[in-house]
Amino acid sequence: MRIKLPSVTRILTSFSIILVLTLMVLSVHPVSAARIFEDGFESGDFSKWYPVTPTASVTSGNAHHGTYKAVLDAANEYAQARFTLAPVDHCFMRAYVMFKTFPTTGAQTTILGVYNQAIGRYMAEARLVNDSGVYKWALRYYNNGQYTVISEQQKPVLDTWYCVEVEGKSNSTTAAESRIYIDGNELTDVSQTGKNNNLPITCGYIWANTAVTRWYDCVVIDTAYIGPECALTVNVVGGGSVSKIPDQTVYDWGTNVTLTANPTIGWSFDHWSGDASGTVNPVTVNMTSDKTVTATFTQNTYALTIMVIGSGSVNLNNSGPYYYGDVVELTAVPSTGWSFDNWSGDLNASANPATILIDGDKMVTATFTQNEYTLTVSTVDSGNVNLNNTGPYHYGDIVELTAVPVTGWSFQGWSGDLLGSVNPSTILIDGNKAVTATFTQNTYSLAITTVGSGSVNLNNSGPYHYGDVVQLTAVPAIGWSFSVWSGHLSGSANPTTLVIDGNKAVTATFIQSEYTLTVTAIGSGSVVLNNTGPYHIGDAIQLTANPTVGWSFDHWSGHLSGSTNPATIVIDGNKAVTATFTQNTYTLSVSIAPLGAGSVNLNNTGPYHYGDVVQLTAVPTIGFSFGHWSGDLSGSVNPTTIVINGNKAVTASFTQPTPVGGYSIHISTRNTVQPSVAYAGLVCLFGAVLAALRRKKK
């Protein structure tokens, strides 16, 4: 069904009383912004709108939500409210609308739409049409300079809030779009796409162009689909509450609402049901329709645990189950021979009976105590008594007593309420008890033995007790020395001490004193001893001095004197003896035969000692020749050597050549013999004559 409407110019001219209400947007929104405008009229007026016709009003009561709603009820043909916005190519406008009257047959009324204010063109508009008594939703859109209205076979009713949303999209080609949504459902039969509309959208409006009364609430313009407001109903089962973020009665379509279950004290959150499920807390609900969510809480059940120390029981006026805030009475009932002492744990008191308030799991201990008896233990002398139970003691207790003597003491016996010497022993508690343990001191021995010659003096001859300190002094015999302690004492300290901690045995070892005999030699020789040591007092040592060949023993010095050899020395301390040796001196006598026939030269004229090597050189007189050696030297080697190993006598024999028939003297004066040579020959001849005369004279 297509209906042609009068132009905007005619409408504004014919109804001059209409005030155009223009909403001045306080801030300029860029095209990319989502929310362009919204008004729920909770200010109680049209303060966000301009201009406003005189017949438009804001009243309280029966709003879609909140307190106020807008009422358009034009006395003439229609009333209009518009608002200005920055130009956009694509937007959505949504409002909640309730019709109180419908248009007459064949008439139609504008509800809301988006508009190009500059040239007065309605880009997309939602209308209500009376088509022969059938009321239909309709879309009016602008395409190629003309308006077209398409209606939908959907029948609204009076006094019902409808979510009416219109979409307008402009484009310079054939991609312009117009749509209408009722309660979130697109009326596809009237949606238009592929239209040519290149006019930007500059405002939105609500309009009553006929005398049809309608109410408006929750007006929103956005660049994206808005959708119907969604109510969120939250129910609670049990003790608790649910908080919402954001906390609203209704929400825009698509809003995520966070629900947090908050149990009351003594309750626990159990689960979600309805449009939320599970046990996750908090939970998020996406508002795409009206939602109902129930949070179920369960009452906590608490335990009351009763413990008993001692012998008795506890009666309760309520055996459970227990809930937060319950008051339970506890009565302690002691066994015979026992008394109630106190409550502990989550109840600290001594009153009986007592009450406890349940605000969580509770644990209470009732302590009962037995009648108590004493066990008095005393000791005689040094020791103590260990008890396997130090009390308090109760009737029928069996206590073990162990007598523990101090070191060096022994347990003797029990007396008082316990007799005998059994240790450890037990006593039955059937009243107050007193027991005495008697101890006696131990006596220890100290045995002394000696090895060698000596004795041991003690500063305490006994009897000995634990802890006594005894001084021992080793006294060696003459010629002996103390060496070492052994047995229960060690070391060589003298005197020394021994601590008595039991029977002791000590040995003192003495050793004979040892002395030194130091023998030295002066000269060349040695001393032989008939005893090389060790030496002790009274030892008689024989010393024999043995000179080296060529040497002689001379005398003793030091701790021995004289020249007796061998000699004896008696050891009465450390001794030092020196044996002195002197070197022998030998003679070397040299003779010439015949006398005057020559001489002997010696490389060493003495004195001579054993082993000296002397070189002898025979030097004949003129006219003689060396013949040979005799005496302690033989042979004719010249020069020669002799080894001194005693007194030596050597004769050097020379010989003179003798002509046959005697001697003759012939002096030649030939020129071949020099006068000096002749003279020398005469001298030799004369010497030879003299030598012959001497031999003859002898």
Steps between C-alpha positions, in 0.01 A plus 500: 500500500652831397384830650612841374559750778496880476837673473676625808453859381118464489493336841704772670302775323155356580575443866682808610434423866741209486827574673781305346698353788865472413733317735829679516764235537744625762804339342577424140530124447730370227349258252678213666335567841240244604250684723375826345202582721284359776221629723277313741322823599599452864573875511121544491508723191619538139825672605695289252264582209447813287262622382195349668138542394275640770295186512805277580552428869686282749294331769563258782362153552463193281841554338671214323752524779582774740251772593444717193383459141442737206144554374424620142129578467455760224160673503555573135624247247833427652778612735875471447821500698837504328861512609816603319805279458819494298444353153544124474447253216365218714310504830232330709225667705306309762216594735245321712153598379152436646189596301208623706291558181531382142463701176164497327426276203723582205724725710857450616719662762878554521677343801869588460764530231830640380507815295709736282412836652678712239262412216216355705522136393389208718757224430334213691187521712291257707123543469173344614240449226122434530436287196122456492487452872813282511792667679838436349862605550635686199835630366517828318825562308642748253629382159592704195305803619179317600351350819370148511306329783496123538289340773541167682229254593566523874231626732589721796260551788429790730658556844801287419860616496672418170871535426504680165836543324568645158823474299606743233805472277577748224722442197575684176446188292233236541612368840270707723303295757194548722371256760254482788525276809214427738598356837837402355359323194568636154187540290660356190192560285552873521885516507644682203849461351661606174344845506656822375521748782811707547364738763680488837295458815499808726228443758251263652147573611188376672183627331126485536368632168144396583292536810614162629614484861821305561762479775879492450781378727866397478592678175848408369693580180816303421718414204443130570196288560345582839237235555230485766569561864532175689374448851711291735309333782713352774351258751662362812435162663644469849702752697691742282483780248615572144682815392489622137762695307368719353214519750193587290140387463525470122798483265572584143498208268840320505613638838714261708383496861720352771306324775672427832333271751559622857401239758374606840714392794436133556404439138695404188433569136399177329408562134333721238181403318268655243693701238829424675631165613793343675685590817745761371470812712486774379328418168441719192158522329473646148174696471351413162151455645323517834684269736417333826779362715467322833784472751456207734669507839520208738521526876837390636504203729763515773660227706522503878777260601526403864827370641557367851820509701485278805202287591153642439245585232312802358122525449359735232149648491521498120672223310493689167512570215623845603441827317637847536365663816397178678567501875596160639517412870781266609496314832819329620437176694816376682559131575517380862821619659541779248403869494417729213774761464442724197389543141761578234524537125215716367350525849715643775319476830466299817124541545307178470265483317615759240369622164673555169385712204532325164667734249725245334643153560563464871723275704464487876705300746369411846786438741447280804760462775560213739561532872874545552745338751857584591810283474783644711846360423807576715858371492771418754847596378590548135250391237159577358185318397345511151126453467327383184211721604565828679134553578244605568415157638159339503353201672625180341803656331809277499819702525843360421786632715860463383778581745789667321812528718746779442821371345704335774194401700270192503131458573441316830123473546148650524319599818173669598202389285733289284731229637779286361796563271350411162591773258299616312188433706130592474251643744117500475339834571212457740565807709780745572835318495851568639808299393869532600792372289827438690840511324850399623835627381723259300861424614768451231853353504825642364765231427859617441772285340855584392725383222870558566645643817295767673184569701180711480384739772123583527355808669190295589520139597122446486229390529415659169165639383370621170659828405798479735817646352815307601852631441760235407874573526745254346825476704779323306785311677855633465618447146143471372260747339121508481386423145123480454162424658278227360171331581234758597759775481715597206774747422827579674403800715631453853334559735157456339138463608235234450122558528323210666193392300532127561758242608839611371833325427813701419852382412808722542784395275859589601802465277867498593671833446722497196824697476722593215869432451638736244846410365700732279852468355766759444748394236471185299362201681185340640361378831342158538235452776413164649138629546336730249200578727245584605683581824359483846624597844801284604587369158888460463605573146848408364644742245787390274683766300617370158733742323515509126825376342758773543329630811528423873246525783600778730245543780132514615318820598147606603338256747803269461870591553836340470665307221405148604371317200256330517328689784164457685232760585200445738163647385342726760366760264554619145872464414732659244852364434765620253786280372800701377729348234837647386664447165837306496817681367758299296863566391654474156888461516686541170877391460741559206742235390780577448505810705520807285405309190166678480196613687121419529230762465159441685170661401394484868750548780253381769374444755360187342171325579353172406422489132709795396658449155847655476686548172879444510729632225866381495738773376859356424809714546704567182679192407245276662190332384194389704515132544205375712285533813532277802358474849122554506513582131640293217550528131676761288201707391586864551311690618288254697240509783468336835178453707539584869358221715765512765855637554693471174873488407612527139854500349578648162806331347703678231778348280817647336641353179869357551748468200712185464860551644414794714448861432692717255482862434536612151473856412478582139539841367374441160297767363197271506491520884419833647704606800186525710410143426842387589479679825171333582651169426778566741264591771310177450816304500607660818174421661526140397846474645382639827218254514732210434732615772215512750395148422851381534542675830193331636 
